[in-house]
Amino acid sequence: MSRITRCGAVALALLFCGTLWAEEAAGAEGSGSSLFSGTIADSFWTVAAFVALALVLAKVAWRPLLAALEARQSHIEQQIRSAEDSRQRAEKMLEDYRQQGQTLVRQATDEAQRHRQQTIEQTREEILAMRRRARAEVESAQATALEELWRQTGDIVLRVGSEVLGRTLTPQDNQRLIDEAVTQVKRGGGL
């Protein structure tokens, strides 16, 4: 609507209101006249008073009231923008923390698996070392037992030989025969 049309509509409304007011004033005095029974001068002054009141209210009340409402509206819009910015920052922070948490969980999982692998390797190496030591001990014990067996066998052979041959062997001959037997056993596994 244009400004002139609005002003015309306001003027008609004021005129109508003025005539209603004039009729009420006349009705209050006791006359039973119709709605338009007032004079045109009364209607004109009523409309003029109303327009003057509207102009005064527009300058004194409506403009400050509208300015306050506009200020409130801009303040509310600014608060909404601020709240939206805060929400976006909070969502970004939440996503960052979520990613950091996932990274920490991955790192902890990787570290636990590395530790597990190290423990398995260390245990495997310890088991292999124990097996090697056990084999070495078994082989050493076996060699010692075999050497002792051949020494005893040599002593038995010497006794039997001295009884069969009828001659006594010297301790040097005895030791030489035993060493030869042991050497042959070590090389070939028998006499």
C-alpha positions in Angstrom: 0.0 0.0 0.0 1.2 3.4 -0.8 1.5 6.1 1.8 -1.3 8.1 0.4 -3.6 5.2 0.4 -2.7 4.4 4.0 -3.3 8.0 5.0 -6.7 7.9 3.3 -7.7 4.7 5.1 -6.6 6.2 8.4 -8.6 9.4 7.7 -11.8 7.4 6.8 -11.3 5.3 9.9 -10.9 8.4 12.0 -14.0 10.0 10.5 -16.0 6.9 11.2 -14.6 6.8 14.8 -15.3 10.5 15.2 -18.9 10.0 14.1 -19.3 7.1 16.5 -17.8 9.2 19.3 -20.1 12.1 18.4 -23.1 9.8 18.5 -22.1 8.4 21.9 -21.7 11.9 23.2 -25.1 12.8 21.8 -26.6 9.6 23.2 -25.2 10.3 26.6 -27.0 13.7 26.6 -30.2 11.9 26.1 -31.1 12.5 22.4 -32.2 9.5 20.5 -30.8 10.5 17.2 -29.2 8.3 14.6 -25.6 7.4 14.1 -24.8 10.4 11.9 -26.8 13.0 13.9 -23.8 15.0 14.9 -22.6 18.0 13.1 -19.9 18.0 10.5 -17.9 20.4 12.6 -18.0 18.0 15.5 -16.8 15.2 13.3 -14.1 17.4 11.8 -12.8 18.4 15.2 -12.9 14.8 16.4 -10.9 13.7 13.4 -8.5 16.5 13.8 -8.0 15.7 17.5 -7.5 12.1 16.6 -4.9 12.9 13.9 -3.1 15.3 16.2 -3.1 12.6 18.9 -1.8 10.0 16.3 1.0 12.4 15.2 2.0 13.1 18.8 1.9 9.4 19.6 3.9 8.6 16.5 6.7 11.0 17.4 6.7 10.4 21.2 5.6 6.8 21.6 5.6 4.8 18.4 9.0 5.7 17.1 10.8 5.0 20.4 8.7 1.9 20.8 9.5 0.7 17.2 13.2 1.6 17.8 13.2 -0.5 21.0 11.5 -3.3 19.2 14.0 -3.2 16.4 16.9 -3.1 18.9 15.4 -6.1 20.7 14.9 -7.9 17.4 18.5 -7.2 16.3 19.8 -8.3 19.8 17.8 -11.5 19.5 19.1 -12.1 16.0 22.7 -11.5 17.2 22.1 -13.9 20.1 20.8 -16.5 17.7 23.9 -16.1 15.5 26.1 -16.3 18.6 24.3 -19.4 19.7 24.7 -21.0 16.3 28.4 -20.2 16.2 28.8 -21.7 19.7 26.9 -24.8 18.6 29.1 -25.2 15.5 32.3 -24.7 17.7 31.0 -27.3 20.2 30.2 -29.7 17.4 33.7 -29.2 15.9 35.3 -29.7 19.4 33.2 -32.8 19.9 34.4 -34.2 16.6 38.0 -33.3 17.4 37.7 -35.1 20.8 36.1 -38.1 19.2 39.0 -38.3 16.7 41.5 -37.9 19.5 39.8 -40.7 21.4 39.8 -43.0 18.4 43.5 -42.2 17.8 44.3 -43.0 21.5 42.4 -46.2 21.3 44.2 -47.2 18.1 47.6 -46.3 19.6 46.8 -48.3 22.8 45.7 -51.3 20.7 48.8 -51.1 18.6 51.0 -50.8 21.7 49.3 -53.8 23.3 49.7 -55.9 20.2 53.4 -54.9 20.0 53.9 -55.8 23.6 52.1 -59.1 23.1 54.3 -59.9 20.1 57.5 -59.0 22.1 56.4 -61.2 25.0 55.6 -64.1 22.6 59.0 -63.6 20.9 60.8 -63.4 24.2 59.1 -66.5 25.5 59.9 -68.4 22.3 63.5 -67.4 22.6 63.6 -68.5 26.2 62.0 -71.8 25.3 64.6 -72.4 22.5 67.4 -71.5 24.8 66.1 -73.9 27.4 65.9 -76.6 24.8 69.4 -76.0 23.6 70.7 -76.1 27.2 68.7 -79.3 27.9 70.1 -80.9 24.7 73.6 -79.8 25.6 73.2 -81.2 29.1 71.7 -84.5 27.8 74.6 -84.8 25.2 77.2 -84.0 27.9 75.6 -86.5 30.3 75.4 -89.1 27.5 79.0 -88.5 26.6 80.1 -88.7 30.2 78.0 -91.9 30.7 79.4 -93.4 27.5 83.0 -92.6 28.5 82.4 -94.1 31.9 81.0 -97.2 30.3 84.0 -97.6 28.1 86.3 -97.1 31.0 84.6 -99.8 32.9 84.6 -101.9 29.8 88.3 -101.3 29.4 88.9 -102.4 33.0 86.9 -105.5 32.4 88.8 -106.2 29.2 92.1 -105.7 31.0 91.2 -108.1 33.8 89.9 -110.6 31.3 93.0 -110.1 29.1 95.4 -110.5 32.0 93.7 -113.7 33.0 93.5 -115.0 29.5 97.0 -113.9 28.5 98.5 -114.6 31.8 100.4 -111.4 31.9 99.8 -108.2 33.8 99.5 -105.0 32.0 101.1 -101.9 33.3 98.9 -98.9 34.2 100.4 -97.0 31.2 99.3 -99.9 28.8 95.9 -99.9 30.5 95.5 -96.2 30.0 96.6 -96.3 26.4 94.1 -99.2 25.6 91.3 -97.3 27.3 92.1 -94.0 25.4 92.3 -95.9 22.1 88.9 -97.6 22.7 87.3 -94.3 23.7 88.7 -92.6 20.6 87.4 -95.4 18.3 83.9 -95.1 20.0 83.9 -91.4 19.4 84.9 -91.8 15.8 82.9 -94.7 14.7 80.7 -95.7 17.5 82.3 -99.0 18.3 85.5 -101.1 18.4 
